[in-house]
Each structure stands twice: as C-alpha cells, then as structure tokens.
C-alpha cells in the first residue's frame, strides 16, 4: 500500500478549493494505487489505511473529487462505476469481457473529439467516449487451458453417450393421463 499521493495531494486539494481531510487523501491514494477500481475497491483500501469509514462517505468523497476534476468516473456497460486519476487528457478504455479488467488506451487522433458524427444536430462536441471490448491475454490463456482439459479422451469416444429415454406420446404426467 502506498502512503504517498502523487502530485502533492494536499496542494492539489487546496488548489481546487477543497479542505484537506484524511478521507480525501486516503481516497486519492486508493484510486492512484488501483486505477479503474470500483467504489467498493476504494472503500476497502481506505478502511485498511485509516480505519472505519462508511461506504456513503467514500461515495461522497469520490463524487466531490469527480465534480472538481481530480478524478474521472467511467462506467462501462454492465459494470459498476470505476474511478481513475488520469484526467484532462484524451484517452479511452479497453474492457475485458471475461474478467472485467480495464486498461487505458490513448486516442489515435490525439485531439478531442476522437470521432466526428455525420450530423452534430447543432451541438458543439468537445469529447467522445470510446470503450473497446475484448478478452485480455490472461482470459484467452484460461480459455485455451479450459478447452484443453475438456477435450475427450479415446476412452470417452468409445463409450456411448448416455441419452435420456425419450417419452412416448402416451407417457403423460399422472394428472393428465388419458383414460
């Protein structure tokens, strides 16, 4: 566990008009140590560092830090919100469909927005969020390993598969038996 906060968090909080508290410093450290962590991940790390803190207090601190631009909140589809310290640049995310791991991906264009819509409907577009989905190397390796262990052996191929006995049309449940 890191006990330092990058970029002198005390000054960072003050520059953004925030009071410096143990909870805010601990949340900043937790997010710095666990990029893309959920609020529960952050709460667990904060409790390990400073002791008792409610989940609501962690959510409150995360909300304030996001509102002030010190943290970024992302929420890939089907996933809880995640938090990161990387703010103010143009990057996107790659999410593993297997384990949920999230990694940063720099924008290929380097400027905002990364995508230009066919019709902007009069909006002035300043950002496009892109989420790439796939399977990370660890999940792909696990898939390959699992496939290897489930392949049949020559003995399995010799043994006939056991199939359920098909029901005859006259085999109705007792309550529906024809007389």
RODOMAR-511307 format. One record per residue (C-alpha): z, x, y; residue in one letter. Coordinates in steps of 0.5 Angstrom, whole numbers, plus 2048, in hexadecimal, padded with zeros to 3 digits. Example, Ala and Ser with C-alpha at 12.3 -4.5 7.8 and 13.67 -1.06 7.14 Angstrom:
2
8108197F7A 80E81B7FES 
END
This chain:
179
800800800X 7FE803807X 80380380CX 7FF804812X 7FA800815X 7F3802817X 7F280381FX 7F9803821X 7FA7FB820X 8007FB825X 7FB7FC82AX 7F67F8827X 7FA7F2827X 7FC7F382EX 7F57F4831X 7F47ED82EX 7FA7EA832X 7FE7EA82BX 8057EB82AX 8067F1825X 80A7EE81FX 80C7F1818X 8087EB815X 8027EC819X 8027F4818X 8037F2810X 7FD7ED810X 7F97F2814X 7FB7F880FX 7FA7F3809X 7F37F180BX 7F17F880CX 7F37FA805X 7F07F4802X 7E97F3805X 7E77EC804X 7EE7EA801X 7F07E2801X 7F67E0805X 7FA7E07FEX 7F87E77FDX 7FA7E9804X 8017E5804X 8027E97FDX 8017EF801X 8057ED807X 80B7EB803X 80B7F27FFX 80B7F5805X 8107F180AX 8147EC805X 8147E5806X 80E7E180AX 80C7DA809X 8047D9807X 8047D580DX 8067DB811X 8017DF80EX 7FB7DA810X 7FE7D9817X 7FD7E1818X 7F67E1814X 7F47DB819X 7F67DF81FX 7F37E581DX 7ED7E281CX 7ED7DE822X 7EE7E4826X 7E87E8823X 7ED7ED81FX 7EB7EA818X 7E57E7815X 7E57E1811X 7E07E080CX 7E07DA806X 7DA7DB801X 7D87D47FEX 7DD7D27F8X 7E27D87FBX 7E97D87FFX 7E87DB806X 7E87E2806X 7EA7E780BX 7E87EE80EX 7E97F3813X 7E17F4814X 7E07F081AX 7DB7F1820X 7D57F381CX 7CF7F0819X 7D17F0811X 7D07EC80BX 7D47EB805X 7D27EB7FDX 7D67E77F9X 7D67E87F1X 7D57E17EDX 7D97E47E8X 7E07E77EBX 7DF7E57F2X 7DF7EC7F5X 7DD7EC7FCX 7DA7F27FFX 7D77F3806X 7CF7F4807X 7CC7F780DX 7C77F3810X 7C07F680FX 7BE7F4816X 7C47F7819X 7C47F181FX 7C67EA820X 7C47E581DX 7C17E8817X 7BD7E2815X 7B97DE81AX 7B87D7819X 7B17D4819X 7B47CF81EX 7BA7D0822X 7BB7C9825X 7BD7CC82CX 7C27D0829X 7C47D782CX 7C57DA825X 7CA7E0825X 7CB7E181EX 7C97DF817X 7CE7E0811X 7CB7E280AX 7CE7E2804X 7CB7E67FEX 7CD7E37F7X 7CC7E77F0X 7D07EB7EBX 7D47F17ECX 7D37F77E7X 7DA7F67E4X 7D87EF7E2X 7D17F17E0X 7D47F67DBX 7D97F17D9X 7D37EC7D7X 7D07F17D3X 7D67F37D0X 7D87EC7CEX 7D07EB7CCX 7D17F17C7X 7D87EE7C4X 7D57E77C3X 7CE7E97BFX 7CE7E77B8X 7CF7EC7B2X 7CB7EC7ACX 7D07E87A8X 7D07E37ADX 7C97E27ADX 7C97E17A5X 7CF7DC7A6X 7CC7D57A7X 7CF7D27AEX 7D37CC7ADX 7D17C67B0X 7D57BF7B1X 7D37BA7ACX 7CE7B57AFX 7D07AE7B0X 7CD7A97ACX 7CB7A27B0X 7D079E7ACX 7D67A37AEX 7D979F7B4X 7E07A07B6X 7E479B7B3X 7E57967B9X 7DD7967B9X 7DC7967B1X 7D67907B0X 7D878B7AAX 
END
